[in-house]
Amino acid sequence: MRSEDKGPLGFTTGQWRLFTLVLVVSLALAGFYFLKERRLHDSAALYVGLPLFFALAISLTAKAKTTVGATMKGLSIALFLSAPVFKEGFICILFASPILFIVAALVASLADLIKKKIDARSKVRLSAVVTVLMVASLEGTPYELYTFSDRYSVSYTTTVNKSVADIRANIENPGFSHSTRPLLLRVFPFPAKLSGHGLHVGAEHKVDFVYKKWIVTNVHEGSTVFRVVESSDRLIRFDIPHDTSYLSNYLTWNSSAILMEPIADGETRVTWTLDFTRDLDPAWYFGPLQTYAAWLTAKVLVGNATS
């Protein structure tokens, strides 16, 4: 078997490719630390900009048929190495990884096409995609060229065979069941303790959480306080004056309200509305994802209040 040709400094081509991959991963991690230091780790610069850089760097060194594979492998390594840096490691990686891999795979695939068929049209396509992604990566930074609304409101409505009095009693003394939580919400830690009493204006209800910041180590405690700011026979509205839970890294809860409308035959139409501010960019990815998660949360809250 013919030995692989030596390159500069006596290293083989394979060794140089491995060195380049390690260098690119290191630069990507350095970029993450830089963004975190500048408090831009919740912007599109991390979720779009870094995978764009990663894919372009790999495409310049990988073989024509291995650009996508090398990019996916290198990005996976970078994500595992960055896990200790993320506060809620597995949660952040779980929800952010799709957009990271989508952006990287898109650019790497176009680079592969260009290597197979080098023509002006292919280069224009790659340049156009790269330009769009570069502009998109500025969202959430001081240099963003466009803005999207970061305020959202979601509601879940259902009709139950319960009286308003029964529902109010459940809200005043809440309980949570693991079995009622959808799969998407089960990756988040379950409330460790519930405290508080009353539905009069000024009453506060506290939810305590205990979770592992780095997947299995470094136990962290946080809490969310819900304060009654409006209370009537049919409507109870809370604001959230205090939130140090894991979710405070991703979004800011503004208010939570339940509307109870009596209808015929002892039934009640129940609507739970959650208002929140999205703290992660880009909006086109995290907006729909957080809206859906909030809608599921409202559904769970209705289920707990009417069980």
Secondary structure as the mmCIF struct_conf table of DSSP 4:
data_model
#
loop_
_struct_conf.conf_type_id
_struct_conf.id
_struct_conf.beg_label_comp_id
_struct_conf.beg_label_asym_id
_struct_conf.beg_label_seq_id
_struct_conf.end_label_comp_id
_struct_conf.end_label_asym_id
_struct_conf.end_label_seq_id
HELX_LH_PP_P HELX_LH_PP_P1 ARG A 2 ASP A 5
STRN STRN1 LYS A 6 LYS A 6
HELX_RH_3T_P HELX_RH_3T_P1 PRO A 8 GLY A 10
STRN STRN2 THR A 12 THR A 12
HELX_RH_AL_P HELX_RH_AL_P1 THR A 13 GLU A 37
TURN_TY1_P TURN_TY1_P1 ARG A 38 ARG A 39
TURN_TY1_P TURN_TY1_P2 HIS A 41 ASP A 42
BEND BEND1 SER A 43 SER A 43
HELX_RH_AL_P HELX_RH_AL_P2 ALA A 44 ALA A 44
HELX_RH_PI_P HELX_RH_PI_P1 ALA A 45 GLY A 49
HELX_RH_AL_P HELX_RH_AL_P3 LEU A 50 SER A 59
TURN_TY1_P TURN_TY1_P3 LEU A 60 THR A 61
BEND BEND2 ALA A 62 ALA A 62
TURN_TY1_P TURN_TY1_P4 ALA A 64 THR A 66
HELX_RH_AL_P HELX_RH_AL_P4 THR A 67 SER A 82
TURN_TY1_P TURN_TY1_P5 ALA A 83 VAL A 85
BEND BEND3 PHE A 86 GLU A 88
HELX_RH_AL_P HELX_RH_AL_P5 GLY A 89 LYS A 116
BEND BEND4 LYS A 117 LYS A 117
HELX_RH_AL_P HELX_RH_AL_P6 ALA A 120 ALA A 136
TURN_TY1_P TURN_TY1_P6 SER A 137 GLY A 140
BEND BEND5 THR A 141 THR A 141
TURN_TY1_P TURN_TY1_P7 PRO A 142 TYR A 143
BEND BEND6 LEU A 145 LEU A 145
STRN STRN3 ARG A 151 VAL A 160
BEND BEND7 ASN A 161 ASN A 161
HELX_RH_AL_P HELX_RH_AL_P7 VAL A 164 GLU A 172
BEND BEND8 ASN A 173 ASN A 173
HELX_RH_3T_P HELX_RH_3T_P2 HIS A 178 THR A 180
BEND BEND9 ARG A 181 ARG A 181
HELX_RH_3T_P HELX_RH_3T_P3 LEU A 183 VAL A 187
BEND BEND10 PHE A 188 PHE A 188
HELX_LH_PP_P HELX_LH_PP_P2 PRO A 189 PRO A 191
STRN STRN4 LYS A 193 GLY A 196
BEND BEND11 HIS A 200 HIS A 200
TURN_TY1_P TURN_TY1_P8 VAL A 201 GLY A 202
STRN STRN5 GLU A 204 TRP A 214
TURN_TY1_P TURN_TY1_P9 ILE A 215 VAL A 216
STRN STRN6 THR A 217 SER A 231
BEND BEND12 ASP A 233 ARG A 234
STRN STRN7 LEU A 235 ASP A 243
BEND BEND13 SER A 245 SER A 245
HELX_RH_3T_P HELX_RH_3T_P4 TYR A 246 ASN A 249
TURN_TY1_P TURN_TY1_P10 TYR A 250 TYR A 250
STRN STRN8 LEU A 251 PRO A 262
HELX_RH_3T_P HELX_RH_3T_P5 ALA A 264 GLY A 266
STRN STRN9 THR A 268 ARG A 278
BEND BEND14 LEU A 280 ASP A 281
HELX_RH_AL_P HELX_RH_AL_P8 ALA A 283 THR A 306
#
